């Protein structure tokens, strides 16, 4: 009877108890007299109960530790997602060229890293590749174009070439044999004149007119 009680306390419903409880059971099996058995059972029950309480406390601490780790992981993941969202919205983002209007510089399907922040500090330069967001009746559309005229520049076309401020613009990035025709104008303040490198297939300022600087959403950094 004492052996059954001690076994129940040591092992509970499991097949194996704690280290000290199992040691007490082994020692109990070595007892000879009833008095020895009762003494071992009483002492063993105390040892087994302490061991079970310690294991339960360890399990609670492990659970609490895991909950803390899980909470940190969740908080860290949420923070990382927020940082990435901010970076994507305001610093750099990855975009794709959907059309052939900038070939051969940007091929259709090219992956492009766009810098969204430097425009606010350094402004634009002639020749910059930029991402623009244009308002249309169906909503805004995104496109990549090249800045060829800044505010105050006089833009015209002559003999198939782009003329800026009376001087033919050297455009080594164009496909061989490219020509252009356009309406002469002066670029208004706070606007820029943009063209696609594939002049035969590009919708650009020849159609839309100059683009407002506020509609330029980024500058191309890297493309592949």
trRosetta pair geometry for C-beta under 8 A, 3 or more apart (Angstrom, degrees):
i j d omega theta_ij theta_ji phi_ij phi_ji
1 4 5.8 -54 -152 33 32 110
1 5 6.5 29 153 -15 65 105
2 5 5.8 -56 -149 38 32 110
2 6 6.1 31 155 -18 67 109
2 28 7.7 -155 122 -163 105 128
2 37 5.2 125 73 149 153 106
2 38 6.1 -119 -106 -93 152 54
2 41 4.1 -94 -176 -72 110 155
3 6 5.9 -57 -145 40 28 109
3 7 6.1 30 155 -21 64 109
3 28 6.4 151 -109 138 81 133
3 29 7.9 69 -121 -82 122 70
3 37 7.6 -55 -52 -163 82 117
3 41 7.6 -100 -67 -93 36 114
4 7 5.7 -54 -145 36 29 112
4 8 6.4 31 155 -20 63 106
5 8 5.8 -56 -151 34 30 111
5 9 6.5 26 154 -16 64 106
5 41 6.5 55 79 -165 111 123
5 45 7.3 -23 134 -84 102 121
6 9 5.8 -57 -150 38 32 109
6 10 6.1 26 156 -16 67 110
6 24 7.0 -132 -177 124 123 113
6 25 6.5 160 129 -97 116 79
6 28 6.0 147 103 -83 165 168
6 40 7.7 1 -99 121 157 85
6 41 4.8 -116 -62 -132 119 81
6 44 5.0 28 -144 99 119 135
6 45 6.3 -107 -112 -64 72 80
6 48 7.3 153 -164 -16 69 150
7 10 5.8 -58 -142 40 29 107
7 11 5.8 -15 174 18 68 114
7 25 6.5 75 -93 -116 73 125
8 11 6.9 -71 -125 55 18 81
8 12 7.0 58 -179 -101 55 24
9 12 7.7 8 -166 -62 15 59
9 21 7.6 -150 110 -141 80 124
9 44 7.5 128 80 123 129 89
9 45 5.0 3 118 -127 174 78
9 48 4.6 105 129 99 101 146
9 49 6.6 -47 -176 -57 115 79
9 52 7.9 -117 173 -22 71 141
10 17 3.8 -52 156 -79 84 168
10 18 7.2 -124 -165 33 78 75
10 21 3.5 156 -143 173 97 121
10 22 6.7 137 174 -64 133 47
10 24 6.7 -162 -92 66 132 113
10 25 5.8 -100 25 -49 175 116
10 44 7.0 -37 -64 162 113 108
10 48 4.4 -100 -91 -120 62 137
11 14 5.3 -132 180 72 81 75
11 15 6.8 -39 -164 174 128 7
11 16 6.5 178 -126 111 101 4
11 17 4.3 -96 -80 -55 60 96
11 21 7.3 175 -52 132 57 136
12 17 7.4 130 8 -100 77 88
12 52 7.4 118 -45 -117 120 133
14 17 7.0 144 79 -74 112 51
16 22 7.0 -9 -164 -76 76 130
17 21 3.8 -80 133 94 135 132
17 22 5.2 172 66 -53 95 80
17 25 7.4 125 36 -17 135 132
17 48 6.6 -37 -174 -135 143 106
17 51 7.5 75 164 104 101 139
18 21 4.5 88 54 12 82 108
18 22 6.8 -152 87 -7 38 88
18 48 7.1 160 38 -135 111 64
18 51 4.0 -152 59 159 161 136
18 52 7.0 -142 -20 -64 129 57
18 55 6.3 -143 -83 -46 122 132
19 22 6.2 -62 -152 37 24 106
19 23 6.5 24 152 -19 62 108
19 51 7.6 -158 46 -142 65 140
20 23 5.5 -53 -149 35 35 115
20 24 6.5 39 152 -22 66 101
20 47 5.2 -124 138 167 120 116
20 48 7.4 -161 100 -82 92 50
20 51 5.2 -167 54 -74 113 139
21 24 5.6 -51 -151 32 34 112
21 25 6.7 35 150 -19 64 101
21 44 7.1 93 -139 -175 62 90
21 47 6.4 173 -84 113 61 98
21 48 4.1 75 -109 -108 111 89
21 51 5.4 -135 -35 58 103 153
21 52 7.8 54 -55 -45 143 87
22 25 5.5 -49 -150 33 37 114
22 26 6.6 37 152 -18 65 101
23 26 5.8 -53 -152 35 34 110
23 27 6.4 31 151 -15 66 106
24 27 5.6 -57 -147 41 33 110
24 28 6.2 42 151 -29 66 103
24 40 6.8 159 -173 178 87 91
24 43 7.2 -159 -137 106 123 87
24 44 3.6 142 166 -124 138 103
24 47 5.5 158 -56 69 144 140
24 48 6.7 -106 45 -50 149 96
25 28 5.4 -48 -147 28 32 116
25 29 6.9 35 154 -22 62 99
25 44 7.1 111 -60 -156 52 144
26 29 5.9 -52 -159 27 34 112
26 30 7.3 30 146 -18 61 103
27 30 5.7 -58 -161 30 42 113
27 31 7.6 59 144 -40 65 87
27 40 6.1 -158 114 -145 99 129
27 44 7.7 -176 67 -81 109 118
28 31 5.8 -32 -165 -3 45 115
28 37 6.7 70 -162 -138 87 70
28 40 4.6 164 -103 130 77 136
28 41 6.6 76 -123 -70 127 66
28 44 6.2 -20 -60 -46 121 157
31 36 4.0 180 -153 116 107 112
31 37 4.5 157 111 -74 150 66
31 40 5.4 -133 -58 2 137 144
32 36 6.0 52 44 37 63 149
33 36 4.7 99 57 6 80 100
33 37 6.9 -140 99 -6 44 87
34 37 5.5 -55 -149 36 34 115
34 38 6.3 33 155 -19 68 104
35 38 5.9 -54 -148 35 30 108
35 39 6.4 29 154 -18 64 106
36 39 5.8 -56 -148 37 31 111
36 40 6.2 27 156 -15 66 108
37 40 5.9 -58 -147 40 28 107
37 41 6.1 30 154 -22 65 108
38 41 5.6 -54 -144 36 30 113
38 42 6.3 30 158 -19 65 105
39 42 6.0 -55 -148 36 28 108
39 43 6.3 19 158 -8 64 110
40 43 5.9 -59 -143 46 29 105
40 44 5.6 31 158 -23 66 114
41 44 5.6 -57 -139 39 25 112
41 45 6.3 30 159 -25 62 103
42 45 6.0 -51 -151 28 26 110
42 46 7.0 24 152 -14 59 103
43 46 5.9 -56 -157 35 35 110
43 47 6.4 32 150 -16 69 107
44 47 5.5 -55 -146 39 36 111
44 48 5.9 34 156 -20 70 108
45 48 5.7 -55 -142 39 29 110
45 49 6.2 30 158 -20 64 107
46 49 5.9 -57 -147 36 27 109
46 50 6.5 26 156 -17 63 106
47 50 5.9 -59 -152 36 29 109
47 51 6.2 27 153 -19 65 110
48 51 5.6 -57 -147 38 31 112
48 52 6.2 31 155 -20 67 105
49 52 5.7 -52 -144 36 31 110
49 53 6.3 31 155 -18 64 105
50 53 5.8 -57 -150 37 30 110
50 54 6.3 31 152 -21 65 107
51 54 5.6 -54 -148 36 31 112
51 55 6.4 31 154 -18 65 104
52 55 5.7 -52 -146 36 32 110
52 56 6.3 34 153 -19 64 105
53 56 5.7 -54 -149 37 32 112
53 57 6.3 32 152 -19 65 105
54 57 5.7 -53 -148 37 32 111
54 58 6.3 34 152 -21 65 104
55 58 5.5 -51 -146 35 33 113
55 59 6.3 35 153 -21 65 103
56 59 5.6 -52 -149 34 31 112
56 60 6.5 32 151 -19 64 103
57 60 5.6 -52 -149 35 33 111
57 61 6.4 32 152 -18 66 104
58 61 5.7 -55 -148 38 32 110
58 62 6.2 32 153 -20 66 106
59 62 5.6 -52 -145 37 31 111
59 63 6.2 33 153 -20 64 105
60 63 5.6 -54 -148 37 31 112
60 64 6.3 30 154 -18 65 105
61 64 5.7 -54 -146 38 32 110
61 65 6.1 34 153 -22 66 106
62 65 5.6 -53 -146 36 30 113
62 66 6.3 30 154 -18 65 105
63 66 5.7 -54 -147 37 31 109
63 67 6.3 32 153 -20 64 104
64 67 5.6 -52 -148 35 32 112
64 68 6.5 34 151 -20 64 102
65 68 5.7 -53 -152 34 32 111
65 69 6.4 31 150 -18 66 105
66 69 5.5 -52 -145 38 35 111
66 70 6.1 37 154 -21 67 105
67 70 5.6 -51 -143 38 31 112
67 71 6.2 34 154 -22 64 105
68 71 5.7 -53 -148 35 30 112
68 72 6.4 30 152 -18 64 104
69 72 5.7 -55 -151 36 32 110
69 73 6.3 33 151 -22 66 104
70 73 5.6 -52 -149 34 33 112
70 74 6.3 32 153 -18 66 104
71 74 5.8 -53 -149 37 31 110
71 75 6.2 28 154 -15 66 108
72 75 5.7 -56 -143 41 31 109
72 76 5.9 32 156 -20 67 109
73 76 5.7 -56 -143 39 27 111
73 77 6.1 27 157 -19 64 107
74 77 5.9 -55 -146 37 27 109
74 78 6.3 25 156 -17 63 108
75 78 5.8 -56 -147 38 29 110
75 79 6.2 30 154 -20 65 107
76 79 5.7 -55 -146 36 30 111
76 80 6.2 30 155 -19 65 106
77 80 5.7 -53 -146 37 30 110
77 81 6.3 31 154 -19 64 106
78 81 5.7 -53 -147 36 31 112
78 82 6.3 31 153 -20 64 105
79 82 5.7 -55 -150 36 31 111
79 83 6.3 31 153 -19 66 105
80 83 5.7 -53 -147 36 32 111
80 84 6.3 31 155 -18 65 106
81 84 5.8 -54 -146 38 30 110
81 85 6.3 34 153 -22 64 106
82 85 5.6 -53 -149 34 31 113
82 86 6.4 30 153 -18 65 104
83 86 5.8 -56 -151 37 32 110
83 87 6.2 32 151 -19 66 106
84 87 5.5 -52 -144 38 33 112
84 88 6.0 32 156 -20 66 108
85 88 5.7 -55 -145 38 28 110
85 89 6.1 20 158 -14 64 112
86 89 5.9 -62 -143 42 27 105
86 90 5.8 -28 177 27 67 114
86 91 7.2 48 129 -4 72 107
87 90 7.1 -83 -127 56 16 74
87 91 4.5 -49 -149 47 61 122
87 92 6.1 -18 169 46 91 74
87 93 7.8 153 128 -72 70 66
88 91 7.7 -3 -27 49 15 80
88 92 7.4 -43 -104 88 38 49
88 93 4.7 77 -158 -101 66 95
89 93 7.5 74 -62 -66 19 124
89 116 7.5 -135 134 103 31 170
90 116 5.7 -159 178 104 24 131
90 117 6.4 56 152 -77 71 97
91 115 7.7 -47 166 -150 51 59
91 116 5.8 81 98 53 4 102
91 117 5.2 -6 -124 -30 54 125
92 113 6.0 0 -174 -177 115 94
92 114 6.6 155 -156 79 61 50
92 115 5.8 -27 -101 -104 83 50
92 116 6.4 -165 -82 8 27 90
92 117 7.8 -56 -49 1 63 101
92 221 7.1 -29 -130 6 114 147
93 113 7.6 165 84 -153 32 53
93 114 5.2 -18 62 58 80 102
93 116 6.4 49 0 -35 100 123
93 218 7.0 -121 39 -69 101 167
94 111 6.3 -11 -170 -173 106 94
94 112 7.0 145 -159 76 56 46
94 113 5.9 -31 -99 -98 69 62
94 114 7.4 167 -97 13 17 84
95 111 8.0 150 80 -158 34 50
95 112 5.1 -31 69 69 80 101
95 114 5.4 24 8 -17 117 127
95 131 6.4 82 48 -108 164 146
95 142 7.0 -114 -159 145 139 145
95 144 7.9 157 106 -60 128 113
96 109 6.3 -22 -170 -148 111 34
96 110 6.8 157 -152 76 61 46
96 111 6.1 -31 -98 -101 76 51
96 112 6.8 160 -96 16 23 92
97 102 6.1 -96 -148 43 140 124
97 106 4.5 156 -74 152 162 117
97 107 6.9 136 76 86 137 32
97 108 6.0 -124 110 -121 97 33
97 109 6.7 -38 68 24 81 19
97 110 4.5 24 20 45 118 95
97 112 6.2 85 -38 -24 89 129
97 144 5.5 -57 -109 21 97 135
97 223 7.7 36 -25 -148 123 130
98 108 6.9 -1 155 -147 22 85
98 109 8.0 64 -115 -64 31 45
98 142 7.9 104 2 83 121 89
98 143 8.0 -82 42 -106 101 64
99 102 7.6 99 86 6 84 80
99 108 5.9 -73 151 -105 12 100
99 143 7.3 -12 26 -129 126 94
99 201 7.5 -170 159 139 106 110
99 202 8.0 125 119 -111 129 62
100 103 4.9 -22 -171 -8 77 124
100 107 7.5 -10 -121 -155 70 52
100 108 4.9 -41 -72 -46 68 115
100 198 5.8 -45 140 63 79 169
100 201 5.2 -15 95 119 101 152
101 143 7.1 -9 65 -163 147 113
101 144 7.7 158 81 69 104 75
101 145 7.6 -37 126 -92 122 78
101 196 3.7 -80 162 -136 91 157
101 197 7.8 115 142 41 55 61
101 198 5.4 -153 -162 57 28 107
101 201 5.5 -138 -97 109 57 87
101 202 3.6 104 -159 -108 96 77
101 203 6.6 -69 -110 26 145 61
101 204 7.3 155 179 -50 129 101
102 105 5.3 -73 159 67 92 98
102 106 3.8 14 103 50 127 104
102 129 7.6 76 -152 -140 140 114
102 144 5.2 -31 -40 97 153 106
102 145 7.1 -144 -84 -100 108 37
102 146 7.4 133 -129 -30 100 93
102 196 5.2 -109 -77 -153 56 89
102 197 5.1 61 -160 24 53 99
102 198 6.3 -73 -25 5 3 96
102 202 7.1 85 -61 -99 48 121
103 106 6.9 -96 -73 75 44 49
103 107 5.6 56 -103 -105 94 57
103 108 7.1 -33 -56 -23 114 78
103 175 7.3 24 121 -50 83 122
103 197 6.6 -144 79 85 27 105
103 198 4.5 39 56 -57 78 131
103 201 7.5 17 37 56 107 134
104 107 6.9 1 -154 -71 52 85
104 173 7.9 -153 61 177 82 72
104 175 5.9 113 -14 -77 104 91
104 197 7.0 -93 32 118 48 133
104 198 7.5 110 -28 -70 47 97
105 129 7.1 -157 142 -96 140 136
105 146 7.7 75 45 -61 163 123
105 173 5.5 19 -68 -179 119 119
105 197 4.8 108 6 4 115 163
105 223 7.9 68 151 70 76 152
106 110 4.8 -125 -165 37 78 153
106 112 6.8 3 -133 -76 126 128
106 129 7.3 132 -37 -157 126 140
106 144 5.7 -14 60 99 167 147
106 197 7.7 132 23 25 79 126
106 220 7.7 -111 -73 -124 132 158
106 223 5.7 -71 -109 179 91 161
107 110 5.0 119 58 -50 67 105
110 223 5.1 25 161 -178 128 109
110 224 6.4 162 -160 76 84 35
111 223 6.9 164 85 -152 48 59
111 224 5.3 -12 58 57 95 91
112 131 7.7 150 117 -69 139 117
112 144 6.9 -180 -75 -84 177 148
112 220 5.7 -58 -169 -131 117 100
112 222 7.2 168 -154 89 49 52
112 223 4.5 -10 -105 -104 79 93
113 220 7.5 101 75 -161 54 58
113 221 4.7 -54 99 63 100 108
113 222 4.3 24 35 49 117 92
113 223 7.3 -147 21 -69 68 50
114 131 5.1 -7 -129 -9 141 140
114 217 7.4 23 160 110 142 90
114 218 3.7 67 167 125 110 147
114 219 6.9 143 -161 65 69 31
114 220 6.2 -43 -105 -98 68 47
114 221 6.8 168 -113 5 15 90
115 118 5.1 10 142 11 129 109
115 119 7.7 149 112 -22 91 84
115 218 5.7 157 73 -167 41 95
115 219 4.8 -24 62 63 101 88
115 220 7.7 16 15 102 85 2
115 221 4.8 98 -32 -51 103 112
116 119 7.3 -56 -177 17 35 110
116 217 6.6 -29 -123 160 94 71
116 218 4.5 -50 -88 -97 62 106
117 120 6.0 -56 -172 26 52 111
117 121 7.3 20 146 -1 77 109
118 121 5.8 -72 -155 47 48 99
118 122 5.1 -12 170 23 90 115
118 219 6.0 -57 65 31 112 134
119 122 7.2 -71 -111 56 20 75
119 123 7.0 53 -160 -115 55 16
119 124 6.8 14 -133 -61 90 80
119 216 6.4 -174 -139 112 154 112
119 218 6.9 -133 -19 -119 130 32
119 219 6.0 160 -59 -26 96 106
124 128 5.4 -119 -159 27 83 152
124 130 7.1 -18 -124 -68 120 141
124 147 5.5 -175 172 -117 124 174
124 150 6.6 174 94 -106 106 103
124 192 6.2 -41 100 -86 161 151
124 213 7.3 -143 -6 -128 133 103
124 216 7.1 8 -73 118 135 172
124 219 7.7 -179 -110 -88 78 117
125 128 5.2 116 60 -40 71 107
125 147 7.1 130 87 83 38 135
125 150 7.9 -38 -143 -66 25 130
126 147 5.9 -131 -126 114 37 95
126 148 6.3 49 -152 -145 91 30
126 149 7.2 36 -111 -77 101 20
126 150 6.2 -91 -62 -26 87 104
126 153 8.0 113 -86 -79 121 156
126 164 7.8 97 -135 178 146 170
127 146 6.7 -24 -151 -173 32 105
127 147 6.7 -30 31 71 20 83
127 148 7.6 69 -65 -97 43 54
128 146 7.1 159 83 -154 40 60
128 147 4.6 17 54 26 89 121
128 219 5.7 -59 -174 -135 118 107
128 220 7.8 154 174 32 72 85
129 144 6.4 13 179 -178 97 103
129 145 7.6 179 -149 94 59 26
129 146 5.7 -36 -97 -97 63 72
129 147 7.9 -140 -73 4 17 80
129 219 7.0 104 79 -167 61 65
129 220 3.8 -29 100 30 113 130
130 144 7.1 172 87 -148 36 61
130 145 6.3 -23 62 65 82 71
130 146 7.6 131 17 -114 78 23
130 147 5.9 55 -4 -38 123 102
130 194 7.0 -96 54 -113 113 133
130 216 5.1 -27 171 -150 139 111
130 217 8.0 133 172 47 91 53
130 218 6.8 161 -159 89 69 43
130 219 5.5 -40 -104 -105 73 57
130 220 6.8 -127 -79 -11 21 84
131 142 6.2 -5 -175 -169 102 101
131 143 7.4 160 -153 83 58 33
131 144 5.6 -35 -97 -94 64 73
131 216 7.2 118 78 -164 51 63
131 217 5.0 -56 101 66 101 93
131 218 4.5 13 40 57 115 91
131 219 7.6 -127 11 -62 80 14
131 220 7.0 121 -35 -59 85 78
132 142 7.2 160 82 -151 45 53
132 143 5.5 -19 59 64 92 82
132 144 7.7 155 14 -99 77 23
132 145 6.0 -8 1 22 124 111
132 194 6.7 -154 -33 21 148 172
132 211 5.6 -40 -141 -173 146 157
132 215 5.4 38 -165 131 91 93
132 216 5.4 -43 -101 -102 77 58
132 217 6.7 142 -125 9 21 85
133 140 4.9 14 176 179 95 127
133 141 7.4 168 -153 79 53 32
133 142 5.5 -22 -100 -96 72 72
133 215 5.5 -139 65 -167 67 76
133 216 8.0 167 17 -100 75 12
133 217 5.0 60 -16 -32 110 127
134 140 6.4 152 73 -153 37 71
134 141 5.3 -20 58 58 94 83
134 142 7.9 170 15 -87 75 23
134 143 6.7 4 -3 14 117 113
134 208 6.8 -83 -137 -125 140 154
134 211 7.2 -81 -93 -127 97 112
134 215 6.2 59 -90 -179 50 137
135 139 8.0 -93 -146 173 56 23
135 140 5.7 -40 -95 -94 48 77
135 215 7.5 -102 -12 -112 83 128
136 139 6.4 -4 64 63 87 33
136 140 6.9 140 18 -107 80 23
136 141 5.6 27 -3 -7 130 106
138 141 7.9 45 78 -49 101 103
142 217 7.5 -53 -126 34 102 142
143 203 7.7 -95 -127 77 162 93
144 220 6.7 58 -146 -62 120 127
145 194 3.7 71 125 164 137 123
145 195 6.3 147 -170 68 104 17
145 196 5.7 -77 -120 -73 81 63
145 202 7.5 116 -114 -171 94 129
145 204 5.5 135 -128 -123 134 110
145 205 7.9 121 174 -21 155 90
145 211 7.8 134 60 -10 147 153
146 173 7.7 153 -92 83 161 147
146 194 6.3 150 70 -157 37 77
146 195 5.7 -32 62 68 92 71
146 196 7.1 124 12 -117 90 21
146 197 6.2 76 -14 -56 134 82
147 150 7.2 47 168 -69 117 74
147 192 5.2 -36 -135 169 104 136
147 193 7.4 102 -158 72 59 52
147 194 5.7 -43 -94 -98 48 81
148 155 7.3 91 110 -117 103 124
148 162 6.4 -57 177 175 146 152
148 164 6.8 -143 159 -72 88 133
148 169 6.6 34 -161 -160 109 173
148 193 5.6 -64 70 101 82 97
148 194 6.8 132 13 -122 82 28
148 195 5.2 8 -4 12 135 109
149 153 4.0 -152 -157 82 89 138
149 155 4.7 -52 -80 -64 153 124
149 164 6.2 -164 -94 -122 89 114
149 187 4.6 172 139 -50 114 141
149 192 6.3 156 86 -169 64 61
149 193 3.1 21 48 38 117 119
149 205 7.7 -123 39 88 118 170
149 210 7.3 -89 89 -108 118 106
150 153 5.3 98 52 -20 58 119
150 187 6.4 158 105 87 22 153
150 192 5.9 -21 -110 -117 45 89
150 193 7.9 -88 -31 21 21 84
151 187 5.4 -129 -113 114 30 104
151 188 6.6 -39 -131 115 86 32
151 189 4.9 56 -152 -119 134 40
151 190 6.4 51 -85 -13 136 27
151 191 6.3 110 -88 51 85 57
151 192 7.2 -63 -42 -79 66 60
152 186 6.9 -21 -154 -178 27 101
152 187 6.4 -30 27 68 25 91
152 189 7.6 42 -46 -81 79 65
153 164 5.6 -23 -174 -161 118 100
153 165 6.0 -82 -149 -46 74 96
153 186 7.2 170 87 -152 36 60
153 187 4.8 26 52 15 82 122
153 193 6.8 -109 78 15 123 124
154 164 7.0 138 75 -163 59 46
154 165 5.3 110 44 -89 92 48
154 166 7.0 34 79 -30 126 70
154 184 7.3 7 179 -171 88 93
154 185 7.6 -166 -149 101 56 31
154 186 5.2 -30 -98 -98 69 77
154 187 7.9 -133 -73 1 24 77
155 162 7.4 -33 -157 -166 88 91
155 163 7.3 134 -163 81 42 64
155 164 6.0 -11 -102 -105 64 72
155 182 6.8 -48 142 116 105 139
155 184 6.8 179 95 -144 56 49
155 185 5.8 -6 58 60 95 72
155 186 7.5 157 16 -100 74 25
155 187 6.4 71 -12 -44 114 93
155 193 5.2 151 -52 -131 159 178
156 163 4.6 -24 73 68 83 113
156 182 6.9 -176 -159 84 31 97
156 184 3.8 4 -101 -105 100 94
156 185 7.8 152 -74 15 68 45
157 160 7.4 1 174 -130 104 8
157 161 6.8 168 -156 80 70 36
157 162 6.0 -37 -104 -103 79 45
157 163 6.3 175 -97 12 22 91
157 180 5.1 -125 -130 111 134 92
157 181 5.3 172 104 -137 151 30
157 182 4.2 115 -18 33 125 84
157 184 7.7 -139 16 -69 62 71
158 161 6.1 -27 70 59 64 86
158 163 5.3 35 11 -32 104 135
158 168 7.7 -97 61 -90 104 93
160 178 8.0 159 167 123 103 51
160 179 3.3 -56 -154 -144 110 103
160 180 6.2 108 -172 35 49 51
160 181 7.3 -36 -105 -60 50 73
161 168 5.0 0 139 -141 140 107
161 169 7.3 175 168 43 93 71
161 179 7.6 -64 -55 -140 45 65
161 180 6.8 57 -137 44 10 99
162 168 7.2 109 78 -156 53 59
162 169 4.5 -31 94 37 105 120
162 171 6.6 68 33 -30 124 136
162 180 5.5 15 -60 64 82 149
162 182 7.5 33 -113 17 78 135
162 195 7.4 -110 -94 -13 145 166
163 166 6.6 -2 173 -132 109 12
163 167 6.8 153 -157 71 72 24
163 168 5.8 -43 -101 -91 71 50
163 169 7.0 -170 -104 -11 18 85
164 167 6.1 -33 70 63 68 78
164 169 5.1 58 4 -61 112 111
171 174 4.7 50 125 -18 111 114
171 178 7.7 -78 101 79 128 136
173 197 5.5 -78 127 -129 105 129
174 178 4.1 -101 167 32 123 151
174 197 5.9 -160 -102 -168 57 81
174 199 7.0 5 -139 -15 116 110
175 178 5.2 113 64 -51 73 108
175 197 7.4 110 -16 146 80 92
175 198 6.7 41 -6 -110 124 69
178 198 8.0 -134 -111 -139 124 35
178 199 5.1 109 -166 22 110 122
178 200 7.3 -130 -129 -25 80 93
179 199 7.0 -145 75 93 35 145
180 195 7.5 -10 -125 -147 144 148
180 199 5.0 -99 -86 -156 91 151
180 206 7.8 -144 -167 -76 99 142
181 206 7.8 88 89 -145 59 137
182 205 8.0 32 -143 100 132 88
182 206 4.9 -106 -113 -111 96 100
183 206 7.4 133 13 -146 82 68
185 193 7.9 156 78 -91 110 132
185 209 7.8 -25 67 -142 175 84
185 210 7.5 -136 111 -32 137 107
187 191 5.8 -151 -179 92 86 93
187 192 6.5 17 -164 -130 139 28
187 193 5.1 -109 -92 -28 120 103
187 210 5.2 129 -139 -101 81 145
188 191 4.7 46 67 27 86 126
188 210 6.1 -180 28 65 87 152
190 212 6.4 2 135 -150 92 75
190 213 5.2 -103 -173 11 64 115
190 214 7.7 12 173 -19 108 88
191 210 3.8 78 148 136 125 125
191 211 6.2 155 -161 74 84 32
191 212 5.5 -51 -102 -98 82 41
191 213 6.4 -129 -93 -28 27 76
192 210 6.2 163 75 -163 21 96
192 211 5.7 -28 63 61 77 87
192 213 6.3 90 -14 -83 101 75
192 216 7.1 27 31 -50 133 137
193 205 4.7 177 -156 118 69 174
193 210 5.1 -60 -78 -104 66 86
193 211 7.7 142 -103 14 21 79
194 204 5.5 -126 106 -164 78 105
194 205 5.1 131 50 -30 57 111
194 210 7.9 110 4 -141 74 51
194 211 5.5 -2 6 7 119 129
195 199 6.8 -5 176 -101 116 86
195 202 6.6 89 180 109 63 148
195 204 4.7 106 -124 133 41 161
195 205 6.3 -71 -66 30 65 98
195 206 7.2 56 -110 -23 91 99
196 199 6.7 167 82 -86 81 39
196 201 7.2 -87 108 83 144 69
196 202 2.5 -166 46 -123 135 149
196 203 7.4 54 -14 43 133 34
196 204 5.1 -158 -11 -51 82 130
197 202 7.4 125 41 -52 34 146
198 201 4.6 -17 128 46 117 102
198 202 5.3 138 77 -40 73 100
199 202 6.0 -56 -120 28 25 113
203 207 5.2 -44 -158 33 80 148
203 208 7.3 82 159 -28 89 101
204 207 6.5 106 56 23 35 92
204 208 6.9 -93 154 20 24 104
205 208 5.8 -67 -113 62 39 88
205 209 6.0 -23 -160 147 74 11
205 210 5.6 31 -140 -85 123 37
205 211 6.5 -101 -86 -23 100 87
208 211 6.6 36 110 -75 133 83
211 215 5.4 -111 176 73 98 124
211 216 6.8 103 123 -56 122 88
212 215 4.7 90 68 -1 87 104
212 216 8.0 -147 101 -12 54 79
213 216 5.7 -45 -162 17 47 113
220 223 6.1 -11 -173 -42 121 113
